[in-house]
Amino acid sequence: MKKYFSLIYLILICFIISSGISLAQVATWIEKGNKAMLAKKYDEAVKEFDKVLEVDSLNSIALYNRGLSFIYLEKYEDALRDLNVVVRLDSTNADAYNSRGLVNGFLDHPEKALTDFNSAIKHDSGFSMAYFNRGNIYMNMDNKDEALRDFNKSLSLDSSNPAVFFQRGNLFYSMNEYDKALKDFEKAVKMGYRNTRIYYNRGNAYYRTNNYKKAIKDYDEVLKANPKDIEALNNQAMAYEKIGYKNKADENRKILHKLTGNLKSFPPVDSLKYKTFTAKDSSFSIELPEDWLCIEKDTVDLIDMVISPEKINKVTDKYYTGVHLSLNLNMNKHWKVSDPDDILDFWKGSVTANAKEYYGYRPFSEKRFPRNGYKGLLTNIQIQFTEKSIPLVLYEYVLAKQDILFFGYFQAPVTDFSYYQKIFDKAIKSFKIKPVF
């Protein structure tokens, strides 16, 4: 094998020389690519690494760094292709396994991600970030014991990363160990971790331990960064009420009223209790707050389900906040499309046609991914049906398989979406659909 790669390398050197491109030029492209990455100009970095790979398609440095650039650009399929080649060229490259594990995590392949992180650790037992990344996968899979083991191992190898303390604090919080969570949050803050979510999460931990004044101060830090943070305003109002500061609580409620158009109270997201809502034929299920209402309508080859905190009597009722799930079978029979890619294009075409009738339709992001044998699409949009209607923000979650289309709309008023986003994220992660019908 070594002789084979030596021969390939010799051929590449001859090709580079014969093409008039010097090794120094290749090194210059790599250097420019690396500098572009440091400057967070990832598109520029990709262009430089492309030049290298045009003359040396097996240049592992260019492949690896282009793969990293694709990760930052959220082009995960492209990143996966590059990292697959790097691993094939060097099956002991712990960094490549670790990076590919991240990509598989982003693509919602937790088992593949675990395999990659296991390989990274196998080839470098002192790889602190690989333990941290594997811990995150375990945490997302709700395997808290394994997650805690990995976070502890990561910190034993390198205690200088505040993100590990932050994430372990989140894990302790989910385990109702609030004092331990507070210690980790405080450690991360002292180390310079300034993500506003740490103040929000620490505020919640203070609230849970009845330390309402400190909770209020942490919510203040969140509101300095975003005065319209509905969760922080709501939780701070409840903390004010706990210590008898009714006027302060009322001030927050008035701001919430201006932002949301009502005086409703938003219970802390992490205090909500969830239940599994399952279609009558058990074809799909999803977890949402247990007090939300669920209406289902079944017709031939179609299952429609609406789950909402608002009062609804049928799936066609108007609502502002909630989830609409639709499973469509026999797509070829009804719409003359059966290939998964064609089904996704059909769905996008239908949405585009409908959007022309709306007062406003603004896409924010679009992500494609595979999930359990389906081809998937997740978009984030803002929509307003008429000039006088309330603007809504939606996740559009779409899955396509041979002759099958599933889509889900996760919506809330634009002023409320930052609160419901966590609920929707959890719901999408919990969603299950039968692989075969």
C-alpha positions as CSV (number, residue, x, y, z in Angstrom):
1,M,0.0,0.0,0.0
2,K,2.8,2.4,0.8
3,K,4.5,1.7,-2.6
4,Y,1.1,2.4,-4.3
5,F,0.8,5.8,-2.6
6,S,4.4,6.5,-3.4
7,L,3.7,5.8,-7.1
8,I,0.6,8.0,-7.0
9,Y,2.5,10.8,-5.4
10,L,5.3,10.5,-8.0
11,I,2.7,10.6,-10.8
12,L,1.2,13.7,-9.3
13,I,4.5,15.4,-8.9
14,C,5.2,14.7,-12.6
15,F,1.7,16.0,-13.5
16,I,2.3,19.2,-11.5
17,I,5.6,19.8,-13.2
18,S,4.3,19.0,-16.7
19,S,1.4,21.3,-16.2
20,G,3.7,24.2,-15.4
21,I,2.5,24.5,-11.9
22,S,5.2,24.4,-9.2
23,L,5.0,22.9,-5.8
24,A,5.6,26.4,-4.5
25,Q,2.4,27.5,-6.2
26,V,0.4,24.7,-4.6
27,A,1.9,25.7,-1.2
28,T,0.8,29.3,-1.9
29,W,-2.8,28.3,-2.6
30,I,-2.9,26.2,0.6
31,E,-1.5,29.2,2.6
32,K,-4.0,31.6,1.1
33,G,-6.8,29.1,1.8
34,N,-5.7,28.8,5.4
35,K,-5.5,32.6,5.8
36,A,-9.0,32.9,4.4
37,M,-10.3,30.3,6.9
38,L,-8.7,32.3,9.8
39,A,-10.4,35.4,8.5
40,K,-13.7,33.4,8.3
41,K,-13.9,34.0,4.6
42,Y,-14.8,30.4,3.9
43,D,-16.0,30.8,0.3
44,E,-12.6,32.3,-0.6
45,A,-10.9,29.4,1.2
46,V,-12.8,26.9,-0.8
47,K,-11.7,28.5,-4.1
48,E,-8.1,28.3,-3.0
49,F,-8.3,24.7,-2.1
50,D,-10.2,24.0,-5.3
51,K,-7.1,25.2,-7.2
52,V,-4.9,22.7,-5.3
53,L,-7.3,19.8,-5.8
54,E,-7.5,20.4,-9.6
55,V,-3.8,19.5,-9.9
56,D,-3.6,17.2,-6.8
57,S,-6.9,15.5,-6.1
58,L,-5.5,13.5,-3.2
59,N,-4.0,16.4,-1.3
60,S,-5.1,15.6,2.2
61,I,-4.4,19.0,3.6
62,A,-6.6,20.8,0.9
63,L,-9.3,18.1,1.2
64,Y,-9.4,18.4,5.0
65,N,-9.4,22.2,5.1
66,R,-12.0,22.4,2.3
67,G,-14.1,20.0,4.3
68,L,-13.9,22.3,7.4
69,S,-14.7,25.3,5.3
70,F,-17.8,23.5,4.0
71,I,-18.8,22.8,7.6
72,Y,-18.7,26.5,8.4
73,L,-20.7,27.2,5.2
74,E,-23.2,24.6,6.4
75,K,-22.7,22.6,3.1
76,Y,-22.6,19.3,5.0
77,E,-22.9,16.9,2.1
78,D,-19.9,18.6,0.4
79,A,-18.0,18.4,3.7
80,L,-18.8,14.7,4.1
81,R,-17.4,13.9,0.6
82,D,-14.1,15.6,1.4
83,L,-13.7,14.1,4.8
84,N,-14.6,10.6,3.5
85,V,-11.6,10.9,1.1
86,V,-9.3,12.1,3.9
87,V,-10.3,9.1,6.1
88,R,-9.8,6.8,3.1
89,L,-6.3,8.2,2.6
90,D,-5.4,8.0,6.3
91,S,-7.5,5.6,8.4
92,T,-5.7,6.8,11.6
93,N,-6.5,10.5,11.2
94,A,-8.3,11.4,14.5
95,D,-9.0,15.0,13.4
96,A,-10.8,13.8,10.2
97,Y,-12.9,11.3,12.2
98,N,-13.8,14.0,14.7
99,S,-14.8,16.5,12.0
100,R,-16.8,13.9,10.1
101,G,-18.5,13.1,13.3
102,L,-19.6,16.7,13.6
103,V,-21.0,16.5,10.0
104,N,-22.9,13.3,10.7
105,G,-24.4,15.0,13.8
106,F,-25.5,18.0,11.7
107,L,-27.0,15.6,9.1
108,D,-29.0,13.9,11.9
109,H,-27.0,10.6,11.7
110,P,-26.3,10.2,15.5
111,E,-25.1,6.5,15.2
112,K,-22.7,7.4,12.4
113,A,-21.5,10.4,14.5
114,L,-20.9,8.1,17.5
115,T,-18.9,5.7,15.3
116,D,-16.7,8.6,14.1
117,F,-16.1,10.0,17.5
118,N,-15.2,6.5,18.8
119,S,-12.7,6.2,16.0
120,A,-11.2,9.6,16.8
121,I,-10.8,8.6,20.4
122,K,-9.4,5.2,19.4
123,H,-6.6,6.8,17.4
124,D,-6.1,9.6,20.0
125,S,-7.1,8.7,23.5
126,G,-6.2,12.2,24.7
127,F,-8.5,14.0,22.2
128,S,-10.5,16.2,24.6
129,M,-12.8,17.7,21.9
130,A,-13.8,14.3,20.6
131,Y,-15.0,13.3,24.1
132,F,-16.9,16.6,24.3
133,N,-18.5,16.1,20.8
134,R,-19.4,12.6,21.6
135,G,-21.0,13.8,24.9
136,N,-23.1,16.2,22.9
137,I,-24.4,13.4,20.7
138,Y,-25.2,11.3,23.8
139,M,-26.9,14.3,25.4
140,N,-29.1,14.8,22.2
141,M,-29.9,11.1,22.4
142,D,-31.0,11.6,26.1
143,N,-28.2,9.2,27.2
144,K,-27.3,11.4,30.2
145,D,-25.0,9.0,32.0
146,E,-22.7,8.6,28.9
147,A,-22.9,12.3,28.2
148,L,-21.7,13.1,31.7
149,R,-18.9,10.6,31.5
150,D,-17.7,12.1,28.3
151,F,-17.9,15.7,29.5
152,N,-16.0,14.7,32.7
153,K,-13.3,13.0,30.6
154,S,-13.0,16.0,28.3
155,L,-12.4,18.3,31.3
156,S,-9.9,15.9,32.8
157,L,-7.9,16.2,29.6
158,D,-8.3,19.9,29.1
159,S,-10.1,22.1,31.6
160,S,-9.5,25.3,29.6
161,N,-12.6,25.1,27.4
162,P,-15.5,27.0,28.9
163,A,-18.0,25.5,26.4
164,V,-17.6,22.1,28.1
165,F,-18.5,23.6,31.5
166,F,-21.5,25.3,29.9
167,Q,-22.7,22.2,28.2
168,R,-22.2,20.1,31.4
169,G,-24.1,22.7,33.3
170,N,-27.0,22.3,30.8
171,L,-26.8,18.5,31.4
172,F,-26.9,18.9,35.2
173,Y,-29.9,21.3,34.8
174,S,-31.7,18.7,32.7
175,M,-31.0,16.2,35.5
176,N,-32.5,18.6,38.1
177,E,-29.1,19.0,39.8
178,Y,-29.3,22.8,39.9
179,D,-26.5,23.4,42.3
180,K,-24.0,21.5,40.1
181,A,-25.4,23.3,37.1
182,L,-24.8,26.7,38.8
183,K,-21.2,25.8,39.6
184,D,-20.5,25.0,35.9
185,F,-22.3,28.0,34.6
186,E,-20.4,30.3,37.0
187,K,-17.1,28.6,36.0
188,A,-17.8,29.2,32.3
189,V,-18.7,32.8,32.9
190,K,-15.5,33.4,34.9
191,M,-13.5,31.9,32.0
192,G,-15.0,34.4,29.6
193,Y,-17.9,32.5,28.1
194,R,-20.2,35.3,27.0
195,N,-23.0,33.6,25.1
196,T,-26.3,35.2,26.3
197,R,-27.8,31.8,26.7
198,I,-25.6,31.0,29.6
199,Y,-27.1,33.9,31.6
200,Y,-30.6,32.8,30.7
201,N,-29.8,29.2,31.7
202,R,-28.0,30.3,34.9
203,G,-31.0,32.6,35.6
204,N,-33.3,29.6,35.4
205,A,-31.1,27.6,37.7
206,Y,-31.1,30.4,40.2
207,Y,-34.9,30.6,39.9
208,R,-35.1,26.8,40.6
209,T,-33.0,27.2,43.7
210,N,-35.2,30.1,44.9
211,N,-32.4,32.7,44.4
212,Y,-34.7,35.1,42.7
213,K,-32.6,38.2,42.9
214,K,-29.6,36.6,41.2
215,A,-32.0,35.2,38.6
216,I,-33.3,38.7,37.9
217,K,-29.7,40.0,37.4
218,D,-29.0,37.2,34.9
219,Y,-32.2,37.9,33.0
220,D,-31.1,41.5,32.8
221,E,-27.9,40.4,31.0
222,V,-30.0,38.6,28.4
223,L,-32.3,41.7,28.0
224,K,-29.3,44.0,27.5
225,A,-28.4,41.9,24.4
226,N,-32.0,41.5,23.3
227,P,-34.7,43.7,25.0
228,K,-37.4,41.7,23.2
229,D,-36.4,38.3,24.5
230,I,-39.9,37.0,25.5
231,E,-38.6,34.1,27.6
232,A,-36.3,36.3,29.7
233,L,-39.0,39.0,30.1
234,N,-41.5,36.4,31.2
235,N,-39.3,34.5,33.6
236,Q,-38.0,37.8,35.1
237,A,-41.6,38.9,35.7
238,M,-42.2,35.7,37.6
239,A,-39.0,36.2,39.6
240,Y,-40.1,39.7,40.5
241,E,-43.5,38.4,41.7
242,K,-41.7,35.8,43.9
243,I,-40.0,38.6,45.9
244,G,-43.0,40.9,45.9
245,Y,-41.9,43.4,43.3
246,K,-45.3,43.5,41.6
247,N,-44.7,46.9,39.9
248,K,-41.6,45.5,38.2
249,A,-43.4,42.4,37.2
250,D,-46.2,44.5,35.7
251,E,-43.7,46.5,33.7
252,N,-42.4,43.3,32.1
253,R,-46.0,42.2,31.4
254,K,-46.7,45.5,29.6
255,I,-43.6,45.0,27.4
256,L,-44.8,41.5,26.7
257,H,-48.2,42.8,25.8
258,K,-46.7,45.2,23.3
259,L,-44.6,42.5,21.8
260,T,-47.2,39.7,21.7
261,G,-50.5,41.6,21.5
262,N,-51.8,39.9,24.6
263,L,-51.2,39.6,28.3
264,K,-50.8,35.8,28.4
265,S,-48.1,34.3,30.6
266,F,-45.5,32.1,29.0
267,P,-44.4,29.4,31.4
268,P,-40.6,28.6,31.2
269,V,-40.0,26.3,28.4
270,D,-38.0,23.9,30.5
271,S,-40.9,23.6,33.0
272,L,-43.3,22.3,30.4
273,K,-44.4,18.7,30.4
274,Y,-44.6,16.9,27.1
275,K,-46.5,13.9,25.8
276,T,-46.4,11.9,22.6
277,F,-49.1,12.6,20.0
278,T,-49.5,9.7,17.7
279,A,-51.5,9.3,14.5
280,K,-54.4,6.9,14.8
281,D,-52.8,4.5,12.4
282,S,-49.4,4.9,14.3
283,S,-47.7,6.0,11.1
284,F,-46.0,9.0,12.8
285,S,-45.7,10.5,16.3
286,I,-44.3,13.7,17.8
287,E,-43.7,15.2,21.3
288,L,-45.3,18.5,22.2
289,P,-46.6,20.1,25.5
290,E,-49.2,17.8,27.1
291,D,-51.9,20.5,27.4
292,W,-52.0,21.3,23.7
293,L,-55.1,20.2,21.7
294,C,-54.9,17.6,18.9
295,I,-57.3,17.2,16.0
296,E,-56.9,14.6,13.3
297,K,-58.6,14.0,10.0
298,D,-58.1,10.9,7.9
299,T,-59.1,10.5,4.2
300,V,-57.9,8.2,1.5
301,D,-54.1,8.4,1.3
302,L,-54.0,11.4,3.6
303,I,-53.6,12.0,7.3
304,D,-53.8,15.6,8.6
305,M,-53.1,16.4,12.2
306,V,-53.1,19.8,14.0
307,I,-51.7,20.3,17.5
308,S,-52.1,23.7,19.1
309,P,-52.4,25.5,22.4
310,E,-55.3,27.4,21.0
311,K,-58.9,26.2,20.9
312,I,-59.5,24.2,17.7
313,N,-62.3,21.9,16.7
314,K,-61.3,20.8,13.2
315,V,-58.1,20.7,11.2
316,T,-59.3,23.6,9.0
317,D,-59.8,26.0,12.0
318,K,-57.7,29.1,12.0
319,Y,-54.9,29.3,14.6
320,Y,-51.8,31.3,15.2
321,T,-49.6,29.0,17.2
322,G,-49.3,25.3,16.6
323,V,-48.2,22.4,14.4
324,H,-49.8,21.1,11.2
325,L,-48.7,17.6,10.2
326,S,-49.7,16.0,6.9
327,L,-48.8,12.5,5.6
328,N,-49.6,12.0,1.9
329,L,-49.4,8.5,0.3
330,N,-49.6,7.3,-3.3
331,M,-48.1,10.6,-4.7
332,N,-47.8,9.1,-8.2
333,K,-51.5,8.2,-8.3
334,H,-52.7,11.6,-7.1
335,W,-50.0,14.0,-8.4
336,K,-47.9,12.0,-11.0
337,V,-44.7,12.2,-8.9
338,S,-43.0,9.3,-7.2
339,D,-39.2,10.0,-7.0
340,P,-38.1,11.6,-3.7
341,D,-36.3,14.5,-5.5
342,D,-39.3,15.1,-7.7
343,I,-41.7,15.0,-4.7
344,L,-39.6,17.7,-2.9
345,D,-39.5,19.8,-6.1
346,F,-43.3,19.3,-6.4
347,W,-43.8,20.5,-2.8
348,K,-41.5,23.5,-3.3
349,G,-43.4,24.4,-6.5
350,S,-46.7,24.3,-4.7
351,V,-45.4,26.5,-1.9
352,T,-43.9,29.0,-4.4
353,A,-47.2,29.2,-6.3
354,N,-49.2,29.7,-3.1
355,A,-46.7,32.4,-1.9
356,K,-47.7,34.6,-4.8
357,E,-51.1,35.0,-3.3
358,Y,-49.7,36.2,0.1
359,Y,-49.1,39.7,1.3
360,G,-45.6,38.7,2.3
361,Y,-43.4,35.6,2.1
362,R,-39.8,35.9,3.3
363,P,-37.4,32.8,3.4
364,F,-34.6,32.9,6.0
365,S,-32.9,29.5,5.5
366,E,-33.1,26.2,3.8
367,K,-31.4,23.0,4.7
368,R,-31.5,19.6,3.0
369,F,-30.7,16.4,4.9
370,P,-31.4,12.6,4.9
371,R,-33.4,11.1,7.7
372,N,-34.4,7.4,8.2
373,G,-34.4,6.6,4.5
374,Y,-36.2,9.9,3.6
375,K,-34.8,12.9,1.8
376,G,-35.5,15.9,4.0
377,L,-35.9,19.7,3.7
378,L,-36.1,22.2,6.6
379,T,-36.9,25.8,5.8
380,N,-37.4,28.8,8.1
381,I,-39.7,31.5,6.7
382,Q,-41.8,34.5,7.7
383,I,-45.3,34.8,6.1
384,Q,-48.1,37.3,6.2
385,F,-51.3,36.3,4.5
386,T,-53.0,39.7,4.2
387,E,-51.9,43.3,5.0
388,K,-53.9,43.2,8.2
389,S,-53.1,39.7,9.3
390,I,-50.5,38.8,12.0
391,P,-47.0,38.0,10.6
392,L,-46.0,34.4,11.3
393,V,-42.7,32.6,11.5
394,L,-42.6,29.0,10.4
395,Y,-40.5,26.0,10.2
396,E,-41.4,24.0,7.1
397,Y,-40.3,20.4,7.7
398,V,-40.6,18.1,4.7
399,L,-39.7,14.4,4.1
400,A,-40.0,12.6,0.8
401,K,-39.6,8.9,0.0
402,Q,-40.7,6.8,-3.0
403,D,-44.4,7.8,-3.5
404,I,-44.6,9.4,0.0
405,L,-44.7,13.0,1.1
406,F,-44.7,14.2,4.7
407,F,-44.7,17.9,5.7
408,G,-45.1,19.8,8.9
409,Y,-45.7,23.5,9.6
410,F,-44.4,24.7,13.0
411,Q,-45.7,28.3,13.3
412,A,-46.1,31.1,15.8
413,P,-46.6,34.9,15.6
414,V,-43.3,36.6,14.8
415,T,-43.3,38.2,18.2
416,D,-43.7,34.8,20.0
417,F,-41.5,32.6,17.8
418,S,-38.3,33.0,19.9
419,Y,-40.3,31.4,22.8
420,Y,-41.9,28.6,20.8
421,Q,-38.7,27.9,18.8
422,K,-37.3,25.7,21.6
423,I,-40.6,23.7,21.7
424,F,-40.6,23.3,17.9
425,D,-36.9,22.2,17.9
426,K,-37.6,19.6,20.5
427,A,-40.7,18.4,18.6
428,I,-38.8,18.0,15.3
429,K,-36.0,16.1,17.0
430,S,-38.6,13.8,18.6
431,F,-40.6,13.2,15.4
432,K,-40.8,9.6,14.3
433,I,-42.2,8.2,11.1
434,K,-42.5,4.6,10.0
435,P,-39.7,3.7,7.5
436,V,-42.1,1.6,5.4
437,F,-45.8,1.7,4.9
